[in-house]
Amino acid sequence: MQGTVVSFEENSSTAPHGPHVIIQTTSGQVDVHLGDAKLLKANHLTLAAGDSVRVVGENVTHGTSSQFFARIIQKGSQTLTLRSARGFPLRPASKAGKSEAGVL
């Protein structure tokens, strides 16, 4: 999906918890869950209203509604993988330099 950032919340109090971005697409606004906020910070990815982004992911049923879970986000020339191919949120690289998969 491609669109423009309407708003960004680093730590949503609404489940699923964590960073959420609202993206305006040609089909309307989409609430996108971005995984682990620490990964965004570690990779210096900032999001602000008006930013153009491209997101790869999927809609997942969460409770009584569905939520778009991002696997990859691209802003300008920066691309960041947020989840593993199996959908697990990634965490920042450890001091040993290894990326670890987390669980929601």
C-alpha positions in Angstrom: 0.0 0.0 0.0 1.1 3.5 -0.7 0.0 6.7 0.9 0.6 9.8 3.1 1.1 9.7 6.8 -1.9 11.4 8.6 -0.6 10.7 12.1 1.9 8.6 14.0 1.7 7.3 17.6 4.8 5.8 19.1 3.0 3.7 21.7 -0.7 3.2 21.2 -2.8 2.5 24.3 -5.2 0.7 22.0 -4.4 -3.0 21.2 -2.3 -4.1 19.6 0.0 -1.9 21.6 3.1 -0.3 20.0 3.6 2.1 17.2 0.7 2.9 14.9 0.6 5.1 11.8 -2.5 6.2 10.1 -2.0 6.3 6.3 -4.2 8.0 3.8 -4.5 5.9 0.7 -6.7 6.2 -2.4 -9.1 3.8 -0.7 -9.3 5.7 2.6 -7.4 5.8 5.9 -5.7 2.7 7.2 -4.4 2.1 10.7 -1.1 0.3 10.4 0.7 -1.5 13.3 4.5 -1.1 13.0 5.9 -3.8 15.4 8.6 -2.8 17.9 9.1 1.0 18.5 12.7 0.2 19.5 13.5 -1.0 16.0 12.2 2.2 14.5 14.4 4.3 16.9 17.4 2.1 16.4 17.1 2.6 12.6 16.4 6.4 12.9 13.0 6.0 11.1 10.8 8.9 11.9 7.3 9.5 10.6 5.4 12.7 10.5 2.2 14.0 8.9 2.7 14.5 5.2 5.4 11.9 4.8 4.9 9.6 1.7 5.3 5.9 2.6 5.0 2.5 1.1 4.0 -0.4 3.3 4.1 -4.2 2.7 2.0 -6.3 5.1 -1.4 -7.9 5.6 -4.7 -7.5 7.4 -5.0 -9.7 10.4 -8.1 -10.3 12.5 -7.5 -8.9 15.9 -10.3 -9.2 18.4 -13.5 -8.1 16.8 -11.9 -6.1 14.0 -8.9 -6.4 11.6 -5.6 -4.6 11.8 -3.0 -4.0 9.1 0.3 -5.4 10.3 3.3 -3.9 8.4 6.2 -6.3 7.5 8.2 -3.7 5.5 8.0 0.1 5.5 9.7 2.4 3.0 10.0 6.2 3.4 12.1 7.9 0.7 15.2 5.8 0.2 15.0 4.1 3.6 13.5 0.7 3.8 13.0 -1.1 7.1 11.9 -4.7 7.7 9.7 -4.8 10.7 8.5 -8.4 10.8 9.9 -11.8 9.8 8.4 -13.6 6.9 6.3 -15.5 9.4 5.0 -12.3 10.9 7.0 -12.0 14.1 8.1 -8.5 15.0 11.8 -8.0 14.8 13.8 -6.3 17.5 16.9 -4.1 17.2 20.2 -5.9 16.7 21.7 -7.0 20.0 25.2 -6.0 21.0 26.5 -9.2 19.3 25.0 -7.9 16.1 22.2 -10.5 15.8 18.6 -9.6 15.0 16.1 -11.4 17.2 12.5 -12.2 16.4 10.0 -11.2 19.1 6.5 -12.3 19.8 3.4 -10.1 20.0 
